[in-house]
Amino acid sequence: MELDRESVAYYSARIEELIDGIDRGDFGRDEIPDNYRWMHLMSLFLLRESLEGGGDLFVQLYDVVTAAVVRRLQNKYKSGDKINVIFQSYSAAQWPAEGVYRLLDANDSFDVKVLVTPLDDRDENSCRDSYNKTLEWFKNSGHTVLEGMDPETGEFRSWEYFGNYPDIAFQLSSWFSSTPQSLWFASLPLHCLLAYIPYGIQFAENHKGTFAPEAVFNKEIFNLVWRIYCDSGSTLSGYSKYQFLGGRNAVFSGYAKMDYFYEGKKVTDEQIKSLWKIPEGKNPDEIKRIIIAPHYSVLHKGWLLFSTFRENAWFMLYLAQKYKDKVSFVLKPHPNLRYAAVAGKMFKDYESYDKYLEEWNSLPNARVVEESSYLELFSTSDAMMTDSVSFLGEYLYVNKPLLLLTRPEQGFLELGKKVTDSYYKAPGTDYEKIEEFLQNVVIEDNDTMSAQRESVFAKELDYVTYNGCKASEFVYGDIMKLLEAKS
């Protein structure tokens, strides 16, 4: 995180408060006073190199704070008081913790809620749009919800608004700085246990090789949480190699979101028809089903540049129209695409972008899916065309053909290279090759890379075989083991 002068002054003041507290003996108590927040420890981490012995002091305090948090939690659990658990999410499409939520919610020892958090790094229209769609999905899906925004005024709420602080706060995204500071994990008292469940697999890298070390594995949040639940052995190795704490708080649980694909759920024709538009007079088994999933990086600037949507948005719509009697399409844009496409001048305003989506929805064989679960779509689809990152790993769990739409700026970690080498590829500007994939691989079923995908999946991503349980069960068991251990 690059810090401006104002931020440095703010974090420096938090470090002074921290050091004053150490001198007073506040960190030698059984319970650390609530006036100390995770912001204090985060400040020390961010400015550790500017202080003599700052790194050593951070590690010592991390250990002291973690021990105090665990002690408090164990005592509360043994006394029979309910453990307050919050899952913090700003995107239904990125929700990775359904299984963990349900396991904890079924245990009377826990009071479990989802805090739907608005995004603060975009204009009001985009902020409200993504927030309202996410809020609606969680409510309709039977979750107990806390609303991070006042529905009338649009004012952002704070942790204090909700009364009791959580005892355990599950973070589902490392991009906390995109949300209001009043709802950052760092604004919570140090007595709150922090845990991280990823919403996507770490595949991407830039050509400088700086994204993974700086923006992923050694990011401040990952050096503060009690536990990082890693989706793969490769990701676990990344924390061990690059993280300041050396990966000591990371474990290979598997990818909790992907538990869905190990459950062997049967899908009926009626369910398929509710997910996909099947042209009139056709049965679901007569129609191929393909997902088109564009990434949001149309701005031509940022850590990662993957999107080819600017070059092929209208061609994809043309394909949907051309193959209306043979293929059902779902357009699954990245949650940030609406904002980025307007900010990047690809569309002149949100109305124009929304009209583009309406053109998809108006077709007899296509629909748009935004802020909702997409796992059901994966399991009922026949193929995908995408330039998105996480989907490249996630789609391997259904072993169906995928066309990676490429551009020169794309880069991958070693795991990403192995996975993408098992997929079909075409430049995002090569319309002929894109249509060839649709015609030859999808419609005519000439999928020659299935065995290669199976091999990569078995070696790199099959966490159930490795751990002997689903990732959600692993996380739940880890929490219960912590609570039931002797202080």
Secondary structure as GFF3:
##gff-version 3
##sequence-region A 1 487
A	DSSP	alpha_helix	5	24	.	.	.	ID=ss1
A	DSSP	three_ten_helix	26	28	.	.	.	ID=ss2
A	DSSP	alpha_helix	38	46	.	.	.	ID=ss3
A	DSSP	three_ten_helix	48	50	.	.	.	ID=ss4
A	DSSP	alpha_helix	54	78	.	.	.	ID=ss5
A	DSSP	beta_strand	83	89	.	.	.	ID=ss6
A	DSSP	three_ten_helix	92	94	.	.	.	ID=ss7
A	DSSP	alpha_helix	98	105	.	.	.	ID=ss8
A	DSSP	beta_strand	110	116	.	.	.	ID=ss9
A	DSSP	alpha_helix	124	140	.	.	.	ID=ss10
A	DSSP	beta_strand	145	147	.	.	.	ID=ss11
A	DSSP	three_ten_helix	159	162	.	.	.	ID=ss12
A	DSSP	beta_strand	168	171	.	.	.	ID=ss13
A	DSSP	three_ten_helix	176	178	.	.	.	ID=ss14
A	DSSP	three_ten_helix	181	183	.	.	.	ID=ss15
A	DSSP	three_ten_helix	185	187	.	.	.	ID=ss16
A	DSSP	beta_strand	193	196	.	.	.	ID=ss17
A	DSSP	pi_helix	211	217	.	.	.	ID=ss18
A	DSSP	three_ten_helix	220	223	.	.	.	ID=ss19
A	DSSP	beta_strand	227	230	.	.	.	ID=ss20
A	DSSP	alpha_helix	233	242	.	.	.	ID=ss21
A	DSSP	beta_strand	250	252	.	.	.	ID=ss22
A	DSSP	three_ten_helix	256	262	.	.	.	ID=ss23
A	DSSP	alpha_helix	269	275	.	.	.	ID=ss24
A	DSSP	three_ten_helix	284	286	.	.	.	ID=ss25
A	DSSP	beta_strand	288	293	.	.	.	ID=ss26
A	DSSP	alpha_helix	309	322	.	.	.	ID=ss27
A	DSSP	beta_strand	327	331	.	.	.	ID=ss28
A	DSSP	alpha_helix	337	343	.	.	.	ID=ss29
A	DSSP	alpha_helix	350	361	.	.	.	ID=ss30
A	DSSP	beta_strand	366	368	.	.	.	ID=ss31
A	DSSP	alpha_helix	375	380	.	.	.	ID=ss32
A	DSSP	beta_strand	383	386	.	.	.	ID=ss33
A	DSSP	alpha_helix	390	394	.	.	.	ID=ss34
A	DSSP	three_ten_helix	395	398	.	.	.	ID=ss35
A	DSSP	beta_strand	402	406	.	.	.	ID=ss36
A	DSSP	alpha_helix	414	420	.	.	.	ID=ss37
A	DSSP	beta_strand	424	427	.	.	.	ID=ss38
A	DSSP	alpha_helix	431	436	.	.	.	ID=ss39
A	DSSP	pi_helix	437	443	.	.	.	ID=ss40
A	DSSP	alpha_helix	450	460	.	.	.	ID=ss41
A	DSSP	alpha_helix	463	467	.	.	.	ID=ss42
A	DSSP	alpha_helix	471	484	.	.	.	ID=ss43
###
